Amino acid sequence: MARTVQPNSNRRSLAPKDDVIQIRASASMKAVLTRAAALRGQKLSEFMLDCACREAEDAILNQRTFLLDAEQHERFLAMLDSPPAPSEPLQELFRRKPAWEC
């Protein structure tokens, strides 16, 4: 089954931070980042890391190309050809009138 990446800022903040990432920026870029970090009540490095990780997670989740070997490809096609029956909660959801039509 496919595994999704769950954004988890707690995971990032509780993990030991022993790697260093260095980056160069113009004074104006740093000023914008510093201002945004202050608005969120974060240190600049914490703000930058949170934003970078969020973007990285989005990039991973938006990946549209994936490679499968022959066996995985056959299993994938079989799953597409025989989807599971809709669960009762899903059927109930489809029976409800959409909020925008109320």
Residue pairs with C-beta under 8 A, 6 or more apart in sequence:
4 61
5 57
5 60
5 61
7 53
7 54
7 57
9 50
9 53
12 49
12 50
12 53
13 46
21 49
23 48
25 33
30 44
33 44
33 47
33 48
34 44
36 47
37 43
37 44
37 46
37 47
37 48
40 47
42 50
68 76
86 94
